């Protein structure tokens, strides 16, 4: 009986060396061992373990759902071309979005496609965004619209760009892609004219800076803005007279030898775009 007691307790504690050593060093009655185990394995312990299990299952379930949403959006956007725009819009609307995270995923994928694709596809995606802005989800009794989520991300990225133009960590490629995206969205009526004028005003401040590096960055940025902006000829109405302001600054900076020949040529090309 004693050997049986020891064997039973060793089996239940085989992964705990210190406890195993204690068991082998004593002879404890089997009833005491069972009683101790039952006291440890009470209703509260079972309840806590079940709660942990439910929480884990919920987290895993949410991850699985998020991955499904992400995959669906990616698959639909990868098939986008000029001949299936209405179908793409319908498919994106038909996805069962449930959370703010789902709409954030949709926003990020649309933005990334605008940033990386060619000019024709960029504008198509911008037009699709406009058609999707009314999509919403209700989470914890709060209704959230894609429009608000999308614009919040745009605002955050824009602030990063305009602040970094005056910093060493400025990334020209990333910054120009973000600004190009914002102008594309303006052309698609996702962003309104007041925001577009504010962007032009903010970049102009760097053009008037005493720092030549900031000045050069602003002219490069204006090249992106106006190249995309005038793809819609109606937009020229909102920048009437800007060509004169821009030319005056380019000539002044050239006289002061604050910008190189390539930037001067870029500036002249911008003036030509604004006047044609």
C-alpha positions as CSV (number, residue, x, y, z in Angstrom):
1,X,0.0,0.0,0.0
2,X,2.8,2.4,0.8
3,X,4.5,1.7,-2.6
4,X,1.1,2.4,-4.3
5,X,0.8,5.7,-2.5
6,X,4.2,6.9,-3.5
7,X,3.7,5.8,-7.1
8,X,0.3,7.6,-7.4
9,X,1.6,10.8,-6.0
10,X,4.8,10.7,-8.2
11,X,2.6,10.4,-11.2
12,X,0.5,13.4,-10.4
13,X,3.6,15.5,-9.6
14,X,6.1,14.2,-12.1
15,X,6.9,17.6,-13.6
16,X,7.8,19.2,-10.3
17,X,11.3,18.1,-9.0
18,X,11.1,19.6,-5.6
19,X,7.7,18.1,-4.8
20,X,8.9,14.8,-6.2
21,X,11.8,14.8,-3.8
22,X,9.5,15.6,-0.9
23,X,7.2,12.7,-1.8
24,X,10.0,10.2,-2.0
25,X,11.3,11.4,1.4
26,X,8.1,10.8,3.3
27,X,5.3,8.3,3.6
28,X,2.0,10.2,3.4
29,X,-1.5,8.6,3.6
30,X,-3.3,8.5,0.2
31,X,-6.4,10.1,1.7
32,X,-4.4,13.2,2.7
33,X,-3.0,13.5,-0.9
34,X,-6.5,13.3,-2.4
35,X,-7.9,15.7,0.1
36,X,-5.1,18.2,-0.6
37,X,-5.7,18.0,-4.4
38,X,-9.4,18.5,-4.0
39,X,-8.9,21.6,-1.9
40,X,-6.6,23.0,-4.6
41,X,-9.0,22.1,-7.4
42,X,-12.1,23.9,-6.2
43,X,-15.0,25.6,-7.9
44,X,-13.2,29.0,-8.1
45,X,-10.2,27.4,-9.8
46,X,-12.4,25.8,-12.4
47,X,-14.3,29.1,-13.0
48,X,-11.1,31.0,-13.5
49,X,-9.7,28.4,-15.9
50,X,-12.9,28.5,-17.9
51,X,-12.8,32.3,-18.1
52,X,-9.3,32.2,-19.3
53,X,-10.3,29.7,-21.9
54,X,-13.2,31.8,-23.1
55,X,-11.1,34.9,-23.3
56,X,-8.4,33.0,-25.4
57,X,-11.1,31.6,-27.7
58,X,-12.6,35.1,-28.2
59,X,-9.2,36.6,-29.0
60,X,-8.4,33.8,-31.5
61,X,-11.8,34.1,-33.0
62,X,-11.4,37.8,-33.5
63,X,-8.0,37.3,-35.1
64,X,-9.4,34.7,-37.5
65,X,-12.2,37.1,-38.5
66,X,-9.8,40.0,-39.0
67,X,-7.7,37.8,-41.3
68,X,-10.7,36.8,-43.3
69,X,-11.7,40.5,-43.8
70,X,-8.1,41.4,-44.7
71,X,-7.9,38.6,-47.3
72,X,-11.2,39.5,-48.9
73,X,-10.3,43.1,-49.3
74,X,-6.9,42.2,-50.8
75,X,-8.4,39.7,-53.2
76,X,-11.0,42.2,-54.4
77,X,-8.6,45.1,-54.9
78,X,-6.1,42.9,-56.7
79,X,-8.7,42.2,-59.4
80,X,-9.5,45.9,-59.9
81,X,-9.4,47.3,-63.4
82,X,-11.2,49.9,-65.4
83,X,-13.8,47.4,-66.6
84,X,-15.1,46.1,-63.3
85,X,-15.3,49.2,-61.0
86,X,-19.0,48.8,-60.2
87,X,-18.5,45.1,-59.3
88,X,-15.5,46.0,-57.0
89,X,-17.6,48.6,-55.2
90,X,-20.4,46.2,-54.7
91,X,-18.1,43.4,-53.4
92,X,-16.3,45.8,-51.0
93,X,-19.7,47.0,-49.7
94,X,-21.0,43.5,-49.2
95,X,-18.2,42.5,-46.9
96,X,-19.5,41.9,-43.3
97,X,-17.5,44.6,-41.5
98,X,-18.0,44.3,-37.7
99,X,-15.5,46.4,-36.0
100,X,-13.6,49.7,-36.3
101,X,-10.5,47.5,-37.0
102,X,-12.2,46.1,-40.0
103,X,-12.9,49.6,-41.4
104,X,-9.3,50.7,-40.5
105,X,-8.0,47.7,-42.5
106,X,-10.2,48.8,-45.5
107,X,-8.9,52.3,-45.2
108,X,-5.2,51.3,-45.0
109,X,-5.5,49.0,-48.0
110,X,-7.2,51.6,-50.2
111,X,-4.6,54.2,-49.2
112,X,-1.7,51.8,-49.9
113,X,-3.1,51.0,-53.3
114,X,-3.3,54.7,-54.2
115,X,0.3,55.2,-53.0
116,X,1.8,52.4,-55.0
117,X,-0.2,52.1,-58.3
118,X,0.0,54.2,-61.5
119,X,-1.9,57.5,-62.0
120,X,-4.9,55.9,-63.7
121,X,-5.5,53.3,-61.1
122,X,-4.9,55.8,-58.3
123,X,-7.8,57.9,-59.5
124,X,-10.0,54.9,-59.9
125,X,-9.3,53.9,-56.3
126,X,-10.0,57.4,-55.1
127,X,-13.4,57.3,-56.8
128,X,-14.1,54.0,-55.2
129,X,-13.2,55.4,-51.7
130,X,-15.8,58.1,-52.3
131,X,-18.5,55.5,-53.0
132,X,-17.6,53.6,-49.8
133,X,-17.6,56.5,-47.3
134,X,-21.0,55.7,-45.9
135,X,-20.1,52.2,-44.7
136,X,-20.4,51.9,-41.0
137,X,-20.2,49.5,-38.1
138,X,-21.9,49.5,-34.6
139,X,-19.5,48.4,-31.9
140,X,-20.3,48.7,-28.2
141,X,-23.5,50.6,-29.2
142,X,-21.4,53.2,-31.0
143,X,-21.7,53.7,-34.8
144,X,-18.5,54.4,-36.6
145,X,-18.3,55.5,-40.3
146,X,-15.6,54.7,-42.8
147,X,-15.5,58.4,-43.7
148,X,-14.4,59.5,-40.2
149,X,-11.9,56.6,-39.8
150,X,-10.4,57.3,-43.3
151,X,-10.1,61.0,-42.7
152,X,-8.5,60.4,-39.3
153,X,-5.7,58.3,-40.9
154,X,-5.3,60.9,-43.7
155,X,-4.9,63.7,-41.1
156,X,-2.3,61.7,-39.1
157,X,-0.2,61.0,-42.2
158,X,-0.4,64.6,-43.4
159,X,0.7,66.0,-40.1
160,X,3.7,63.6,-40.2
161,X,4.7,64.9,-43.6
162,X,4.3,68.6,-43.0
163,X,6.2,68.4,-39.7
164,X,9.0,66.3,-41.1
165,X,9.6,68.7,-44.0
166,X,11.5,70.7,-41.4
167,X,13.4,67.8,-39.9
168,X,16.4,65.7,-40.7
169,X,14.2,62.5,-40.7
170,X,12.3,63.7,-43.8
171,X,11.7,60.9,-46.2
172,X,11.0,62.4,-49.6
173,X,9.6,59.3,-51.3
174,X,7.2,58.5,-48.5
175,X,6.2,62.1,-48.1
176,X,5.5,62.7,-51.8
177,X,3.4,59.5,-52.0
178,X,1.2,60.7,-49.1
179,X,0.7,64.1,-50.6
180,X,0.0,62.6,-54.0
181,X,-2.6,60.4,-52.3
182,X,-4.3,63.4,-50.7
183,X,-4.5,65.3,-54.0
184,X,-6.0,62.2,-55.7
185,X,-8.6,62.0,-52.9
186,X,-9.3,65.7,-53.5
187,X,-9.9,65.0,-57.2
188,X,-12.3,62.3,-56.1
189,X,-14.2,64.7,-53.7
190,X,-13.2,62.7,-50.7
191,X,-11.2,65.7,-49.4
192,X,-12.7,69.2,-49.7
193,X,-11.3,72.4,-51.2
194,X,-10.5,74.0,-47.8
195,X,-8.2,71.1,-46.9
196,X,-6.5,71.3,-50.2
197,X,-5.9,75.0,-49.9
198,X,-4.5,74.4,-46.4
199,X,-2.0,71.9,-47.8
200,X,-0.9,74.4,-50.4
201,X,-0.6,77.1,-47.7
202,X,1.5,74.8,-45.4
203,X,3.9,73.9,-48.1
204,X,4.2,77.6,-49.1
205,X,5.6,78.4,-45.7
206,X,8.6,76.1,-46.3
207,X,9.1,77.8,-49.7
208,X,9.6,81.1,-47.8
209,X,11.9,79.6,-45.3
210,X,15.5,80.8,-44.7
211,X,16.6,77.2,-44.9
212,X,17.6,76.2,-48.5
213,X,16.9,72.5,-47.8
214,X,13.3,73.3,-46.7
215,X,12.9,75.5,-49.8
216,X,14.0,72.7,-52.1
217,X,11.7,70.2,-50.5
218,X,8.7,72.6,-50.9
219,X,9.3,73.0,-54.6
220,X,9.6,69.3,-55.0
221,X,6.3,68.9,-53.1
222,X,4.6,71.5,-55.2
223,X,5.6,69.6,-58.3
224,X,3.7,66.6,-57.0
225,X,0.7,68.6,-55.9
226,X,0.1,70.5,-59.1
227,X,1.0,67.7,-61.4
228,X,-1.8,65.7,-59.8
229,X,-4.2,68.6,-59.1
230,X,-4.5,69.8,-62.7
231,X,-5.4,66.3,-63.9
232,X,-8.8,67.7,-63.3
233,X,-8.8,71.0,-65.2
234,X,-11.6,72.4,-63.1
235,X,-9.2,72.6,-60.2
236,X,-7.3,75.4,-61.8
237,X,-10.1,77.8,-60.7
238,X,-9.0,77.4,-57.0
239,X,-5.4,78.3,-57.7
240,X,-5.9,81.3,-59.9
241,X,-3.0,83.8,-59.4
242,X,-0.8,81.2,-57.6
243,X,1.4,81.0,-60.8
244,X,2.5,84.6,-60.2
245,X,3.3,84.1,-56.6
246,X,5.2,80.9,-57.4
247,X,7.2,82.5,-60.3
248,X,8.2,85.5,-58.1
249,X,9.6,83.2,-55.5
250,X,11.5,81.0,-58.0
251,X,13.1,84.1,-59.6
252,X,14.0,85.5,-56.2
253,X,15.6,82.2,-55.0
254,X,17.4,81.9,-58.3
255,X,18.9,85.4,-58.0
256,X,19.9,84.7,-54.5
257,X,21.5,81.5,-55.7
258,X,19.6,79.5,-53.0
259,X,18.4,76.8,-55.4
260,X,20.3,74.8,-58.0
261,X,19.6,74.6,-61.7
262,X,17.5,71.4,-61.5
263,X,15.2,72.9,-59.0
264,X,14.9,76.1,-61.1
265,X,13.9,73.9,-64.1
266,X,11.4,72.1,-61.9
267,X,9.9,75.4,-60.8
268,X,9.6,76.6,-64.4
269,X,7.8,73.4,-65.3
270,X,5.3,74.0,-62.4
271,X,4.7,77.5,-63.7
272,X,4.0,76.2,-67.1
273,X,1.6,73.6,-65.8
274,X,-0.3,76.2,-63.9
275,X,-0.7,78.5,-66.9
276,X,-1.6,76.0,-69.6
